[in-house]
């Protein structure tokens, strides 16, 4: 199965762009959503998170996201430790999901595809970008957070320039119609490559 990775910094609109691929019949695995689901349902994973962050990591068995964010986005070491616990579980779950798909190719959407080495499991990678001011505005509106919190989370991720140097293609997501046209072109390119035996 050909795996296409799609990534972008917070507020870039990667989920919106992933949705355009879904409209073309391509299954999309949203790693951040699945990670949260696993963190709320996988007992072994829950215990490892509690061992790292303390009992406050969960309230009545549900992930205490504000507490965890306050811990990990103020400490690169803590964020790295949490990722080292969660990412192997997500990767295993993703591999099981892929084996059940029947489409010509699948997509994995992940915020830190390059940072965590997930790109190495992809045949093709797409980076979604947008101006920083736009990203901040989108995230504040979406999450009801503050500008300072968004900037803090941005600093925990690689810059667009660093990721663009590793991505196969970049989609600038400012005007939705333009982004949708870019998706159609990329989809055609991928389908042609699959037809040629992915060379």
N, CA, C and O of each residue as an XYZ file, in Angstrom:
796
protein
N       0.841     -1.201      0.000
C       0.000      0.000      0.000
C       0.875      1.250      0.000
O       1.785      1.378      0.819
N       0.596      2.165     -0.917
C       1.323      3.436     -0.968
C       0.783      4.346      0.140
O      -0.426      4.540      0.266
N       1.703      4.900      0.941
C       1.325      5.780      2.050
C       1.811      7.196      1.754
O       2.992      7.424      1.493
N       0.873      8.137      1.802
C       1.191      9.544      1.595
C       1.055     10.268      2.933
O      -0.001     10.220      3.563
N       2.107     10.930      3.360
C       2.073     11.682      4.610
C       1.701     13.123      4.346
O       2.176     13.728      3.385
N       0.853     13.676      5.195
C       0.473     15.091      5.070
C       0.671     15.749      6.429
O       0.210     15.246      7.453
N       1.365     16.880      6.417
C       1.689     17.545      7.675
C       1.642     19.051      7.507
O       1.475     19.565      6.401
N       1.790     19.743      8.615
C       1.776     21.206      8.604
C       1.737     21.683     10.036
O       1.259     20.971     10.919
N       2.230     22.871     10.272
C       2.222     23.418     11.617
C       0.814     23.695     12.102
O      -0.140     23.661     11.325
N       0.693     23.966     13.384
C      -0.609     24.260     13.984
C      -1.282     25.421     13.242
O      -0.664     26.456     12.994
N      -2.561     25.226     12.893
C      -3.318     26.272     12.218
C      -3.081     26.385     10.724
O      -3.599     27.297     10.079
N      -2.295     25.458     10.162
C      -2.008     25.523      8.719
C      -3.202     25.067      7.877
O      -3.314     25.415      6.701
N      -4.091     24.283      8.494
C      -5.269     23.795      7.766
C      -5.071     22.434      7.137
O      -5.710     22.103      6.138
N      -4.176     21.635      7.729
C      -3.889     20.315      7.142
C      -5.115     19.401      7.148
O      -5.293     18.599      6.232
N      -5.963     19.518      8.176
C      -7.166     18.679      8.227
C      -8.151     19.079      7.128
O      -8.822     18.227      6.544
N      -8.230     20.372      6.853
C      -9.090     20.855      5.755
C      -8.599     20.292      4.426
O      -9.393     19.810      3.619
N      -7.291     20.355      4.203
C      -6.720     19.843      2.954
C      -6.871     18.323      2.871
O      -7.144     17.781      1.800
N      -6.695     17.638      4.000
C      -6.918     16.182      4.031
C      -8.342     15.852      3.589
O      -8.586     14.853      2.912
N      -9.269     16.714      3.986
C     -10.674     16.520      3.622
C     -10.888     16.530      2.115
O     -11.773     15.842      1.607
N     -10.076     17.312      1.394
C     -10.179     17.339     -0.073
C      -9.758     15.989     -0.663
O     -10.322     15.542     -1.662
N      -8.771     15.347     -0.046
C      -8.366     14.008     -0.505
C      -9.469     12.991     -0.194
O      -9.724     12.084     -0.986
N     -10.119     13.147      0.961
C     -11.238     12.252      1.317
C     -12.340     12.339      0.271
O     -12.941     11.328     -0.092
N     -12.605     13.560     -0.217
C     -13.632     13.758     -1.240
C     -13.291     12.998     -2.524
O     -14.176     12.673     -3.316
N     -11.999     12.721     -2.720
C     -11.551     11.962     -3.897
C     -11.508     10.454     -3.620
O     -11.042      9.675     -4.451
N     -12.003     10.051     -2.430
C     -12.091      8.627     -2.096
C     -10.866      8.057     -1.424
O     -10.715      6.838     -1.338
N      -9.977      8.929     -0.940
C      -8.747      8.458     -0.303
C      -8.924      8.424      1.216
O      -9.255      9.446      1.818
N      -8.709      7.261      1.846
C      -8.840      7.168      3.304
C      -7.736      7.988      3.996
O      -6.578      7.961      3.578
N      -8.108      8.709      5.048
C      -7.145      9.533      5.775
C      -7.121      9.126      7.241
O      -8.156      9.081      7.905
N      -5.930      8.833      7.731
C      -5.717      8.498      9.143
C      -5.192      9.757      9.818
O      -4.082     10.206      9.530
N      -5.994     10.331     10.723
C      -5.582     11.564     11.407
C      -4.908     11.177     12.721
O      -5.570     10.857     13.708
N      -3.583     11.214     12.708
C      -2.794     10.684     13.824
C      -3.115     11.372     15.156
O      -3.168     10.711     16.193
N      -3.331     12.695     15.137
C      -3.599     13.410     16.389
C      -4.919     12.952     17.020
O      -5.016     12.790     18.236
N      -5.927     12.749     16.177
C      -7.241     12.283     16.673
C      -7.118     10.865     17.225
O      -7.616     10.562     18.309
N      -6.449     10.005     16.464
C      -6.299      8.610     16.891
C      -5.435      8.512     18.152
O      -5.677      7.659     19.005
N      -4.433      9.381     18.269
C      -3.580      9.383     19.466
C      -4.403      9.716     20.705
O      -4.263      9.068     21.743
N      -5.263     10.728     20.595
C      -6.119     11.111     21.736
C      -7.056      9.967     22.103
O      -7.291      9.698     23.281
N      -7.593      9.289     21.074
C      -8.494      8.154     21.312
C      -7.758      7.038     22.045
O      -8.276      6.478     23.010
N      -6.551      6.715     21.588
C      -5.757      5.668     22.231
C      -5.383      6.058     23.663
O      -5.382      5.213     24.558
N      -5.068      7.332     23.879
C      -4.695      7.812     25.212
C      -5.869      7.736     26.193
O      -5.680      7.711     27.409
N      -7.092      7.700     25.633
C      -8.284      7.600     26.476
C      -8.809      6.174     26.633
O      -9.659      5.914     27.485
N      -8.297      5.239     25.803
C      -8.872      3.891     25.822
C      -7.861      2.774     26.101
O      -8.242      1.706     26.581
N      -6.607      3.003     25.811
C      -5.581      1.970     25.970
C      -5.033      2.019     27.398
O      -4.330      2.961     27.767
N      -5.355      1.012     28.189
C      -4.999      0.999     29.614
C      -3.491      1.035     29.852
O      -3.017      1.718     30.760
N      -2.744      0.302     29.036
C      -1.288      0.282     29.195
C      -0.697      1.663     28.909
O       0.181      2.143     29.627
N      -1.197      2.283     27.852
C      -0.741      3.624     27.481
C      -1.084      4.632     28.580
O      -0.274      5.493     28.924
N      -2.291      4.510     29.121
C      -2.715      5.401     30.203
C      -1.768      5.301     31.398
O      -1.383      6.314     31.981
N      -1.400      4.084     31.753
C      -0.524      3.892     32.909
C       0.852      4.500     32.663
O       1.444      5.094     33.564
N       1.357      4.351     31.442
C       2.665      4.921     31.107
C       2.628      6.445     31.180
O       3.593      7.075     31.612
N       1.511      7.031     30.758
C       1.357      8.500     30.803
C       1.273      8.973     32.254
O       1.857      9.995     32.613
N       0.546      8.227     33.084
C       0.446      8.561     34.514
C       1.820      8.448     35.184
O       2.177      9.275     36.024
N       2.580      7.428     34.810
C       3.931      7.253     35.364
C       4.823      8.439     35.020
O       5.686      8.829     35.807
N       4.606      9.009     33.830
C       5.427     10.139     33.373
C       4.962     11.468     33.973
O       5.770     12.260     34.457
N       3.641     11.699     33.932
C       3.117     13.026     34.264
C       2.396     13.109     35.610
O       2.145     14.203     36.116
N       2.066     11.954     36.187
C       1.335     11.960     37.453
C      -0.143     11.685     37.265
O      -0.659     11.709     36.148
N      -0.817     11.423     38.379
C      -2.244     11.053     38.341
C      -3.136     12.154     37.766
O      -4.228     11.877     37.270
N      -2.671     13.397     37.833
C      -3.464     14.517     37.299
C      -3.610     14.460     35.786
O      -4.384     15.227     35.213
N      -2.888     13.576     35.139
C      -2.973     13.443     33.678
C      -4.362     12.978     33.235
O      -4.753     13.166     32.083
N      -5.102     12.366     34.172
C      -6.468     11.900     33.874
C      -7.430     12.365     34.957
O      -7.095     12.394     36.141
N      -8.630     12.726     34.523
C      -9.704     13.084     35.451
C     -10.878     12.168     35.149
O     -11.461     12.230     34.066
N     -11.224     11.319     36.107
C     -12.306     10.326     35.913
C     -12.054      9.473     34.672
O     -12.976      9.169     33.915
N     -10.788      9.092     34.476
C     -10.427      8.214     33.372
C     -10.319      8.886     32.017
O     -10.072      8.220     31.012
N     -10.503     10.204     31.977
C     -10.439     10.947     30.714
C      -9.193     11.836     30.724
O      -8.868     12.464     31.731
N      -8.511     11.874     29.592
C      -7.290     12.653     29.441
C      -7.511     14.112     29.860
O      -8.438     14.771     29.389
N      -6.657     14.595     30.739
C      -6.726     15.985     31.209
C      -5.842     16.840     30.293
O      -4.686     17.121     30.607
N      -6.404     17.238     29.176
C      -5.611     17.905     28.141
C      -4.993     19.235     28.580
O      -3.829     19.486     28.269
N      -5.727     20.093     29.288
C      -5.096     21.358     29.733
C      -3.890     21.114     30.646
O      -2.881     21.811     30.547
N      -4.001     20.124     31.532
C      -2.888     19.801     32.437
C      -1.684     19.294     31.639
O      -0.550     19.715     31.869
N      -1.952     18.378     30.695
C      -0.866     17.811     29.900
C      -0.192     18.887     29.041
O       1.034     18.928     28.931
N      -1.009     19.758     28.433
C      -0.454     20.848     27.617
C       0.441     21.749     28.454
O       1.508     22.166     28.003
N       0.003     22.051     29.684
C       0.790     22.926     30.560
C       2.130     22.293     30.918
O       3.113     22.994     31.156
N       2.161     20.971     30.954
C       3.401     20.249     31.287
C       4.349     20.149     30.085
O       5.533     20.468     30.187
N       3.809     19.703     28.956
C       4.695     19.364     27.839
C       5.107     20.549     26.973
O       6.200     20.544     26.406
N       4.241     21.580     26.860
C       4.615     22.700     26.009
C       5.534     23.691     26.715
O       5.950     24.685     26.121
N       5.849     23.426     27.972
C       6.826     24.235     28.701
C       8.143     23.481     28.892
O       9.080     23.999     29.499
N       8.205     22.266     28.374
C       9.402     21.448     28.555
C       9.621     20.545     27.344
O       8.853     19.614     27.105
N      10.669     20.829     26.590
C      10.972     20.000     25.408
C      11.274     18.565     25.821
O      10.926     17.618     25.115
N      11.922     18.416     26.968
C      12.274     17.079     27.451
C      11.009     16.271     27.771
O      10.913     15.089     27.438
N      10.045     16.929     28.423
C       8.794     16.254     28.781
C       7.978     15.908     27.533
O       7.386     14.832     27.444
N       7.957     16.842     26.568
C       7.243     16.603     25.309
C       7.855     15.415     24.578
O       7.141     14.561     24.054
N       9.172     15.370     24.548
C       9.882     14.266     23.895
C       9.583     12.934     24.581
O       9.413     11.910     23.921
N       9.520     12.961     25.909
C       9.225     11.735     26.671
C       7.806     11.250     26.407
O       7.571     10.049     26.268
N       6.855     12.191     26.337
C       5.464     11.820     26.057
C       5.342     11.249     24.646
O       4.671     10.239     24.434
N       5.998     11.906     23.677
C       5.965     11.414     22.296
C       6.551     10.008     22.179
O       6.073      9.190     21.393
N       7.593      9.737     22.969
C       8.243      8.417     22.934
C       7.317      7.321     23.448
O       7.487      6.150     23.110
N       6.341      7.701     24.263
C       5.348      6.748     24.781
C       4.201      6.570     23.774
O       3.784      5.451     23.472
N       3.704      7.705     23.265
C       2.483      7.684     22.442
C       2.729      7.238     20.999
O       1.934      6.479     20.445
N       3.820      7.702     20.389
C       4.014      7.450     18.958
C       4.135      5.972     18.568
O       3.580      5.583     17.540
N       4.831      5.136     19.337
C       4.868      3.714     18.959
C       3.474      3.075     18.954
O       3.181      2.228     18.110
N       2.615      3.483     19.901
C       1.251      2.942     19.962
C       0.433      3.397     18.752
O      -0.339      2.624     18.185
N       0.614      4.661     18.368
C      -0.106      5.197     17.205
C       0.388      4.524     15.928
O      -0.406      4.188     15.050
N       1.700      4.328     15.828
C       2.281      3.690     14.631
C       1.733      2.275     14.442
O       1.391      1.878     13.328
N       1.652      1.527     15.526
C       1.124      0.154     15.470
C      -0.338      0.183     15.020
O      -0.753     -0.610     14.174
N      -1.118      1.111     15.599
C      -2.525      1.242     15.254
C      -2.689      1.634     13.780
O      -3.585      1.139     13.096
N      -1.814      2.526     13.299
C      -1.850      2.967     11.906
C      -1.577      1.797     10.961
O      -2.263      1.635      9.952
N      -0.591      0.997     11.288
C      -0.242     -0.157     10.436
C      -1.419     -1.137     10.338
O      -1.672     -1.703      9.274
N      -2.133     -1.334     11.450
C      -3.316     -2.210     11.441
C      -4.415     -1.605     10.572
O      -5.108     -2.314      9.843
N      -4.565     -0.277     10.662
C      -5.582      0.439      9.869
C      -5.266      0.317      8.382
O      -6.158      0.049      7.577
N      -4.001      0.513      8.014
C      -3.582      0.441      6.604
C      -3.926     -0.915      6.008
O      -4.416     -0.997      4.882
N      -3.669     -1.977      6.759
C      -3.889     -3.333      6.243
C      -5.362     -3.607      5.927
O      -5.682     -4.552      5.207
N      -6.255     -2.774      6.471
C      -7.694     -2.981      6.239
C      -8.230     -2.121      5.086
O      -9.404     -2.234      4.734
N      -7.391     -1.267      4.498
C      -7.860     -0.350      3.456
C      -7.774     -0.968      2.061
O      -6.935     -1.829      1.798
N      -8.660     -0.508      1.173
C      -8.728     -1.052     -0.193
C      -8.471      0.005     -1.268
O      -8.511     -0.311     -2.457
N      -8.211      1.237     -0.878
C      -8.024      2.330     -1.842
C      -6.667      2.211     -2.549
O      -5.817      1.431     -2.119
N      -6.455      2.984     -3.637
C      -5.168      2.928     -4.350
C      -4.000      3.374     -3.457
O      -2.886      2.864     -3.573
N      -4.279      4.338     -2.564
C      -3.282      4.774     -1.596
C      -3.997      5.320     -0.360
O      -5.199      5.582     -0.392
N      -3.256      5.484      0.712
C      -3.834      6.031      1.950
C      -3.012      7.234      2.386
O      -1.872      7.422      1.962
N      -3.620      8.038      3.240
C      -2.917      9.216      3.759
C      -2.820      9.141      5.273
O      -3.739      8.682      5.952
N      -1.698      9.599      5.780
C      -1.533      9.762      7.214
C      -1.318     11.241      7.487
O      -0.338     11.831      7.031
N      -2.243     11.836      8.238
C      -2.096     13.240      8.626
C      -1.482     13.293     10.017
O      -2.029     12.730     10.965
N      -0.345     13.971     10.135
C       0.337     14.062     11.433
C       0.999     15.425     11.566
O       1.672     15.887     10.645
N       0.806     16.067     12.713
C       1.363     17.403     12.942
C       2.884     17.387     12.961
O       3.524     18.336     12.507
N       3.466     16.309     13.487
C       4.927     16.252     13.593
C       5.488     15.059     12.815
O       6.284     14.275     13.331
N       5.056     14.950     11.579
C       5.467     13.844     10.695
C       6.985     13.799     10.521
O       7.587     12.726     10.539
N       7.594     14.963     10.353
C       9.048     15.012     10.163
C       9.789     14.935     11.497
O      10.807     14.253     11.619
N       9.257     15.650     12.501
C       9.912     15.686     13.806
C      10.053     14.300     14.430
O      11.070     14.001     15.057
N       9.033     13.450     14.259
C       9.062     12.134     14.928
C       9.556     10.998     14.019
O       9.543      9.831     14.412
N       9.990     11.351     12.802
C      10.528     10.339     11.897
C       9.471      9.559     11.138
O       9.802      8.632     10.399
N       8.182      9.924     11.310
C       7.104      9.204     10.634
C       7.178      9.277      9.115
O       6.654      8.406      8.419
N       7.831     10.319      8.601
C       7.962     10.485      7.149
C       8.720      9.320      6.510
O       8.560      9.041      5.322
N       9.542      8.648      7.307
C      10.341      7.531      6.774
C       9.459      6.357      6.352
O       9.880      5.508      5.566
N       8.227      6.312      6.880
C       7.295      5.236      6.540
C       6.388      5.633      5.377
O       5.516      4.864      4.971
N       6.600      6.846      4.841
C       5.751      7.350      3.755
C       6.473      7.266      2.410
O       7.694      7.400      2.335
N       5.697      7.041      1.356
C       6.248      7.015      0.003
C       6.309      8.414     -0.602
O       7.070      8.664     -1.537
N       5.494      9.326     -0.055
C       5.365     10.674     -0.604
C       4.902     11.573      0.530
O       4.079     11.159      1.346
N       5.416     12.798      0.596
C       5.019     13.693      1.701
C       4.558     15.048      1.175
O       5.095     15.585      0.206
N       3.541     15.579      1.854
C       2.951     16.874      1.504
C       3.006     17.776      2.731
O       2.610     17.373      3.825
N       3.493     18.988      2.547
C       3.511     19.975      3.628
C       2.489     21.062      3.339
O       2.456     21.620      2.242
N       1.647     21.362      4.337
C       0.663     22.446      4.223
C       1.213     23.659      4.965
O       1.619     23.553      6.123
N       1.225     24.810      4.296
C       1.709     26.026      4.940
C       0.658     27.129      4.869
O      -0.282     27.069      4.076
N       0.843     28.130      5.712
C       0.008     29.337      5.717
C       0.787     30.403      6.480
O       1.646     30.069      7.295
N       0.504     31.680      6.230
C       1.205     32.739      6.962
C       0.992     32.598      8.477
O      -0.080     32.191      8.925
N       2.017     32.937      9.250
C       1.966     32.755     10.708
C       0.781     33.486     11.343
O       0.105     32.935     12.211
N       0.530     34.724     10.914
C      -0.598     35.488     11.490
C      -1.923     34.764     11.252
O      -2.789     34.724     12.125
N      -2.062     34.198     10.062
C      -3.276     33.451      9.718
C      -3.399     32.195     10.577
O      -4.485     31.858     11.048
N      -2.279     31.509     10.774
C      -2.272     30.290     11.591
C      -2.658     30.597     13.041
O      -3.423     29.857     13.660
N      -2.123     31.686     13.566
C      -2.443     32.082     14.949
C      -3.929     32.393     15.073
O      -4.596     31.947     16.007
N      -4.435     33.162     14.118
C      -5.853     33.548     14.126
C      -6.767     32.325     14.051
O      -7.742     32.229     14.797
N      -6.452     31.392     13.151
C      -7.258     30.166     13.000
C      -7.270     29.349     14.293
O      -8.313     28.845     14.709
N      -6.102     29.224     14.920
C      -5.992     28.378     16.117
C      -6.722     28.991     17.304
O      -7.375     28.282     18.070
N      -6.612     30.299     17.458
C      -7.335     30.988     18.543
C      -8.837     30.780     18.376
O      -9.547     30.493     19.339
N      -9.309     30.927     17.139
C     -10.736     30.759     16.840
C     -11.178     29.314     17.076
O     -12.255     29.072     17.621
N     -10.345     28.360     16.665
C     -10.688     26.935     16.765
C     -10.642     26.420     18.201
O     -11.543     25.706     18.642
N      -9.582     26.789     18.927
C      -9.343     26.205     20.250
C      -9.752     27.103     21.415
O      -9.749     26.669     22.567
N     -10.104     28.360     21.113
C     -10.457     29.284     22.187
C      -9.286     29.534     23.123
O      -9.463     29.679     24.333
N      -8.086     29.584     22.552
C      -6.870     29.753     23.342
C      -6.330     31.168     23.172
O      -6.997     32.021     22.587
N      -5.129     31.423     23.680
C      -4.527     32.754     23.581
C      -3.394     32.750     22.555
O      -2.870     31.698     22.190
N      -3.033     33.939     22.103
C      -1.933     34.051     21.138
C      -0.633     33.499     21.717
O       0.122     32.821     21.020
N      -0.374     33.787     22.989
C       0.852     33.299     23.635
C       0.919     31.770     23.649
O       1.976     31.182     23.421
N      -0.230     31.136     23.921
C      -0.275     29.668     23.952
C      -0.019     29.086     22.567
O       0.677     28.080     22.425
N      -0.588     29.726     21.548
C      -0.389     29.246     20.172
C       1.086     29.368     19.782
O       1.656     28.443     19.202
N       1.695     30.498     20.097
C       3.113     30.724     19.769
C       3.988     29.697     20.484
O       4.964     29.202     19.921
N       3.634     29.387     21.717
C       4.385     28.391     22.493
C       4.333     27.031     21.803
O       5.334     26.317     21.725
N       3.138     26.686     21.303
C       2.977     25.406     20.622
C       3.714     25.402     19.276
O       4.263     24.381     18.863
N       3.718     26.555     18.601
C       4.456     26.669     17.337
C       5.950     26.435     17.555
O       6.611     25.784     16.746
N       6.465     26.967     18.642
C       7.893     26.846     18.939
C       8.306     25.406     19.222
O       9.479     25.052     19.111
N       7.324     24.579     19.592
C       7.602     23.163     19.858
C       7.685     22.363     18.559
O       8.094     21.202     18.559
N       7.285     23.009     17.434
C       7.320     22.342     16.130
C       8.440     22.929     15.271
O       8.908     24.041     15.517
N       8.859     22.172     14.267
C       9.867     22.668     13.327
C       9.296     23.806     12.488
O       8.080     23.919     12.335
N      10.169     24.642     11.949
C       9.734     25.729     11.064
C       9.287     25.160      9.720
O       9.677     24.056      9.340
N       8.465     25.929      9.005
C       8.024     25.499      7.672
C       9.215     25.318      6.730
O       9.228     24.395      5.915
N      10.214     26.193      6.840
C      11.378     26.094      5.957
C      12.102     24.766      6.143
O      12.508     24.124      5.175
N      12.256     24.368      7.392
C      12.946     23.111      7.687
C      12.166     21.924      7.133
O      12.748     20.991      6.579
N      10.831     21.967      7.288
C       9.998     20.862      6.796
C       9.888     20.863      5.269
O       9.835     19.810      4.635
N       9.855     22.081      4.692
C       9.732     22.186      3.228
C      10.928     21.557      2.525
O      10.798     21.021      1.425
N      12.086     21.626      3.162
C      13.298     21.042      2.573
C      13.219     19.520      2.504
O      13.959     18.891      1.747
N      12.314     18.920      3.303
C      12.179     17.463      3.343
C      10.936     16.960      2.609
O      10.864     15.790      2.232
N       9.958     17.845      2.410
C       8.685     17.440      1.792
C       8.825     17.270      0.279
O       9.653     17.925     -0.354
N       8.007     16.384     -0.291
C       7.991     16.203     -1.746
C       7.259     17.353     -2.436
O       7.608     17.754     -3.546
N       6.238     17.874     -1.753
C       5.460     18.977     -2.339
C       4.892     19.838     -1.210
O       4.621     19.349     -0.113
N       4.717     21.127     -1.503
C       4.170     22.073     -0.527
C       2.887     22.674     -1.097
O       2.848     23.093     -2.254
N       1.832     22.712     -0.267
C       0.581     23.379     -0.638
C       0.419     24.584      0.284
O       0.380     24.438      1.505
N       0.326     25.769     -0.302
C       0.072     26.970      0.498
C      -1.436     27.110      0.660
O      -2.162     27.286     -0.319
N      -1.895     27.032      1.890
C      -3.330     27.003      2.164
C      -3.823     28.370      2.642
O      -4.012     28.601      3.836
N      -4.024     29.265      1.675
C      -4.566     30.591      1.999
C      -5.968     30.712      1.408
O      -6.935     31.023      2.104
N      -6.047     30.453      0.082
C      -7.352     30.463     -0.602
C      -7.769     29.014     -0.813
O      -7.078     28.258     -1.496
N      -8.904     28.625     -0.226
C      -9.339     27.224     -0.242
C      -9.445     26.653     -1.650
O      -9.050     25.512     -1.890
N      -9.971     27.436     -2.577
C     -10.157     26.934     -3.942
C      -8.813     26.589     -4.584
O      -8.702     25.611     -5.324
N      -7.794     27.403     -4.293
C      -6.456     27.128     -4.830
C      -5.879     25.852     -4.219
O      -5.257     25.044     -4.909
N      -6.095     25.686     -2.918
C      -5.610     24.480     -2.229
C      -6.292     23.233     -2.794
O      -5.662     22.189     -2.963
N      -7.589     23.359     -3.082
C      -8.348     22.224     -3.616
C      -7.837     21.838     -5.007
O      -7.748     20.655     -5.334
N      -7.505     22.834     -5.816
C      -6.950     22.564     -7.152
C      -5.588     21.880     -7.037
O      -5.266     20.984     -7.817
N      -4.797     22.311     -6.059
C      -3.476     21.696     -5.839
C      -3.639     20.227     -5.447
O      -2.869     19.373     -5.886
N      -4.637     19.942     -4.626
C      -4.912     18.559     -4.213
C      -5.265     17.707     -5.426
O      -4.785     16.581     -5.556
N      -6.092     18.233     -6.303
C      -6.488     17.481     -7.511
C      -5.267     17.156     -8.375
O      -5.157     16.054     -8.912
N      -4.347     18.127     -8.506
C      -3.125     17.895     -9.302
C      -2.239     16.829     -8.654
O      -1.710     15.946     -9.329
N      -2.091     16.932     -7.334
C      -1.236     15.975     -6.612
C      -1.838     14.574     -6.666
O      -1.119     13.591     -6.844
N      -3.150     14.487     -6.514
C      -3.844     13.197     -6.588
C      -3.589     12.535     -7.944
O      -3.292     11.343     -8.014
N      -3.706     13.315     -9.011
C      -3.460     12.788    -10.362
C      -2.017     12.299    -10.482
O      -1.763     11.225    -11.027
N      -1.076     13.093     -9.973
C       0.350     12.732    -10.012
C       0.594     11.408     -9.281
O       1.306     10.538     -9.782
N      -0.002     11.264     -8.096
C       0.185     10.035     -7.308
C      -0.418      8.833     -8.033
O       0.191      7.765     -8.087
N      -1.617      9.011     -8.588
C      -2.278      7.909     -9.299
C      -1.459      7.471    -10.516
O      -1.379      6.280    -10.816
N      -0.855      8.427    -11.213
C      -0.002      8.098    -12.374
C       1.210      7.296    -11.908
O       1.584      6.302    -12.531
N       1.823      7.737    -10.805
C       3.002      7.027    -10.284
C       2.647      5.615     -9.820
O       3.420      4.676    -10.011
N       1.471      5.475     -9.210
C       1.027      4.138     -8.790
C       0.853      3.248    -10.018
O       1.250      2.083    -10.014
N       0.252      3.815    -11.072
C       0.036      3.080    -12.317
C       1.332      2.636    -12.976
O       1.367      1.649    -13.712
N       2.411      3.391    -12.695
C       3.728      3.055    -13.262
C       4.551      2.200    -12.317
O       5.730      1.942    -12.559
N       3.915      1.764    -11.235
C       4.627      0.914    -10.265
C       5.413      1.712     -9.242
O       6.382      1.219     -8.664
N       4.981      2.969     -9.019
C       5.590      3.864     -8.033
C       7.105      3.931     -8.196
O       7.872      3.497     -7.336
N       7.504      4.497     -9.344
C       8.943      4.667     -9.624
C       9.312      6.130     -9.571
O      10.474      6.481     -9.778
